[in-house]
Amino acid sequence: MASVVLSEAEKLYIVHGVQEDLRVDGRGCEDYRCAEVETDVVSNTSGSARVKLGETDILVGIKAEMGTPKLEKPDEGYLEFFVDCSSNSPELEGRGGEELGTDIANTLYRVFSCENTVDLKSLCINPKEHCWVLYVDVLLLECGGNIFDAISIAVKAALFNTRIPKVRVLEDEEGTKEIELSDDPYDCIRLSVDEVPCIVTLSKIGYRHVVDATLQEEACSLASLLISVTSKGAITSMKKVGKGSLDPESIFEMMETGQRVGKSLHTALQKILDEEENLGTSRPKVGFLG
């Protein structure tokens, strides 16, 4: 992961500021940086989104392709995640970028493994034979700290933007089945993202914890807690990262903060997505791929 080198004086300045609930950029401990969210930025995908959270820049594209259902879930489709960090910086080229990409992808698999996160049954075309597979490609364009949160926001926005063509299964007199795709681009399936969680990363700095840490703040933190939270405030998964340890009291406090901040994050994100949706085709595309 991208990192910065700080002197002991700089670290002390950041830690003391956090203790007083006043971070270097003026935010409080539970405040996010200003986020920019734009959907439908890549034309050759089923859904896409770009999220800029401070200096962190994430692009997500989703492609829906037909596949075969998994043996253990013959009446459901499924999601596949791929994360590319190689273009972010020279230090992430080769094995470093691959390891970070694999770690992020595994975290996303864990978050989306919870039941009812996405209605996978709606992705089934013909049980045991055909289903929709959603290939979720994540590109880390720039890392300015807190990449897990930014990626989860971008994935949810891209899923909200995803449109899957409706299909019909036709069967002839001999029992041969054929799949017919609708020619109407507006005749499509939309996924419900109501239960899709967002990740809230809480970084322990000194005796307090902060959300949406910058690279400088991450350099002052020895342990962080990744909490996936639904729009209703339910925690679906947790993961500790970093070499440091967390005492039980700190973990419970971080969980409470994660639930509270996560609900606010979902509300703000859904408001942005609904506003974009209401603009329809008249919405100007302002992204670099627009």
N, C-alpha and C positions, 0 to 999 in steps of 0.2 A: 504494500500500500504506500502511496506517496506520503512523504514525511518531511518535516522541517527540523532544523537544528536550532535550538534556543540556548542562550546562556542561562546560568543559574539565576541571574538578576531578572531576566525576562520571565522565567518560569515563576519566580516569587511574586512578580507584579501581577501575573495572571491569576495565581492562586489566591492572593489577597483580595483581588477584585471580586472573584467568585464568592469568597466568604462574605462580602458585603452586598451580594446580589447586584453587582455592577460589573459587567464584563467589558473587555477592551473596546468592543464596538458599540457600547452603550446599552446592550440588551440586558434583560433580567435573566435569571437562571432558567426560566421556563419559556423563554421567547425563541421563536424560530426567526431565521433571516427571511427577508422578502423572497418569495418564490414566484417564478414565472412558469406557467403551465400552458402548453399549446398542443392541441390534438390535430390529427389528420395532416401530418407534416411530410409523410413519405407516401408517394402516389401508388407504388406497386406493392402495397401491403393491404391486409384486411383491416388493420387498425394500427395507429401509431401515435406517439406522444413524445414531446420533448419537455424536460423539466430543468430549469436553472434554479438552484438553491444556493444563493451566494455565488461563490466561484465554482461550485460543482455543477457540471453540465452533463445531463443524461439523455440519451435517445433510445427509445424502445419501438421496435417494429414487430407486429404479429402477423403471421401468415397462417391461414387455415388451409390445410391439405387433407385429402382423404387418406385414411389408413385403416388398419385392422385393430379392433378392440383388444385390450389385454385379456388374457385368459381368466384372470381372477375377477375382472369386471367386464363381462361381455356386452353389457347394455349401456356402456358409458364411453365417452371420448376422453381425451387426456391432454395435458399440457407438457411441453418440453421446453426447457430453459437453456439458453446459451448466452454467456457473458464474455464480451471482448474488452479487455483493458489495455491491449498492446499499444493503442494509439495515444494513450494518455501521457506517457512520459518515458524517456529512455530507460529509467530504472525498472519499468514494468515490462520491458521487452523480454521475450523468451520465457524462461521458467517462472520468473517473478509474476508476470502478468497472468500466466496460465494458472498458477496456484491461487491468486486472488480471484480470478474469474470462476474457478471451480468452487471456491469457498462461498462466493456470492450465489452461484447457481444452486448449491446444496442448501443454502439458507432459504432460497425461494421455494425449492421443492418442499422443504419442511413447513414453511408457512402455508403453502397451498395444499398440503396433504390433509389438512383438517376438513372434516366432513361439512358439506354445504357451503364451502368457500366460493366455489363456482358450480353452477348447475351442470355437471358433466353429463347427466342423462339427456339433456337437450342437444348434446353433441353427437348422440347416437343416431345413425341413419338406418342401419339394419343390424339387429343384435347378432353378435358373434362374427359378423362379416365386414361391415363398413361403419366407420365413424369419422368424425372430424378430429384432427389432431392440430392443436394450436401451438405453433412454434414461436416462442417468445424470445426474440433476439435483443439483448441489451448491449448498448455501446456506451462505454464510459469516455466521454469526450474530454472532460477536464475534472480534476479532483481538487476540491477545495474544502474537504472534510465532510463527514456525515453522509457517506455514499449510500449506505443501506437504506436510510430514510428516503433519500431522493429517488433511488431505484424503485422502491415500493410504491411511491407516489406515481412515478412514470408508468409502472406496470398497470396500476389500477386505472389510470387515465387512458392508456392504450386499450385495455379490455373494454372500457366504456365506449370507446370509439370503434370497436371491432364490429364488422358486419359480415355475417356468414350467409352465403346464398342458400335459399330454400331448395330442397331436393324432393323428388318423388321417386319411389321405388316401383317400377313397372314389372309385371310378370306376364310372360306370354303363355300360350297353351301348353308348351312343353315344360313349363316351370322355370324357365331361365329368367333371371332377374336382371333388369337394367336400371341404371340410375340416370335420372333426367334432372339437370340443373335448370333453375329458372333463369330466363333471359332478362327479367326485369331487375335492374340494380337496386330498386327500392323494395323488392320482395325478398327480404332477408331476415335472419335471426339476430336479435340483439341480446347480449348477455346481461344479466342483472349483476351489478357490482355492489349491491347493498351489504353483502356479507364478506366482501373482499377486505382483508385487513391491511393496515398500513403499519410499517415498522417505526417504532419510536426508540431511538438510541439514547440512553442516558449514560453520560460519562462521569465517573467519580473523580472530582478534583478537590484535593484537600478533604475537608469534612462534609462537603456538599456535592450535589450532582447537577449537571446541566444537560439541556437538550440541544440538539443541532450544534454540536461542537465544531469549531473551525480546526484547521490543521494545527494551528498553534496551541489550541486548547487540548487537542488529542495528544500532543506531545507532552502535556502536563498530566495526563491521566494514565493510570496503570491498569485500570479495569473499567469495562463498560458493560451495560446490560441491554441487549436487543430484545424488545418486547413487541410482538405483533398484536395489534389492538383493532377490534372491529368498530364500526360506527356507533354501536351501542355501548362501547366501553369494555367489552369482553376480551380477556386475554386468551389468545389461542396458542401461543408458543413463546418461549424465552430462551435466550442463549447468552452466556457470558463470554466476552472476548477480552484479551489482554492478559498480562502475566500476573497482575495483582489479584488480591482476594477481596471478597465483599462479605461483611458480617450480615447475619440474618436481619437485623434491624434496618440496615441500609437497603437491603433487597426489598423489604416490604414498603419502605418509603419510596423507592424507585418505581415499584409496581403501581403504587397509588398515583404518583406523578404521571407515569406512562398512560394510565387509563384516562386521567383528566386531560392531558395534553392531546392524546390520541383522538378523543371525541371532538375536540376543537379542530384538529387537523382535518378530520373527515368532513366536518361541516363546511369548512372553508373550501376544501377541494371540490365537494359536490356542488357548491354554489358556482364555482368557476366553470365546471363541466356543464351544468345546466344552462348557464348564460351563453356559452359557446354553442350549445345545441339549439337554443332558441333563435340564434342568428341565422341558422340554416346555411344555404348556399351563398348568401350575401356576405358571409363572414370573410373579411380580408385575411389572407394568409401572410403573416409577417415573419415566419421562420426563415432560416437560411435555405431551406429546401422548398419554400412555398411557391 
